[in-house]
Amino acid sequence: MYRGRRHWFRVLLGLLSGLLLTAAQPAVADDVYLSPEAFLEHTFGAAVPAPSKLWVTRELRTAIREIMGHDLGALRLRYWQQGELTAWILEEIGKEQPITTGLVVDGDVLQSVQVLIYRESRGWEVKYPAFTSQFQGAGLDAERNLDRRIDGIAGATLSVQALTRLARLALLLDQHAASAGERAG
């Protein structure tokens, strides 16, 4: 009888130790580098314009699928516009989690690309200006590819590809917003 109690005590102690070790591990959290609100304030100053909406038509849905490799699952997309300048907050999956990115387009070229929220365990190097500055001044060619080569980062291939797709998407959406006359809202 005494031996049985000792056995169950050890089992219980082992279970409690396992639970404590599991609880002590840090939870995977979103790395927020810049909130969407702060991104918009940085882009437009204190007077952030009201958001506009771009309706995803059948034609636009097809073009989005060509760039992204999948549908966005949205009927309309929000963006902010002041003159020729548009700001887009878009997300794309890196390896397993979405990367929230702020993209600014001015006159059919990218003015800036900023990683706002990064949720992956690897590839976070794409947040640095040494990488994102490559997009500055990039536009789309006739095949809807960027008109310049974007250098990758070892160990961050999927994140680099995700940001490149988002850059292409922001340029495409800006063109559609301008041609559809929807920039007014």
Summary of the structure (lengths in Angstrom):
residues: 185
radius of gyration: 22.4
end to end distance: 78.4
largest distance: 83.8
contacts: 527
relative contact order: 0.16
helix: 43%
strand: 23%
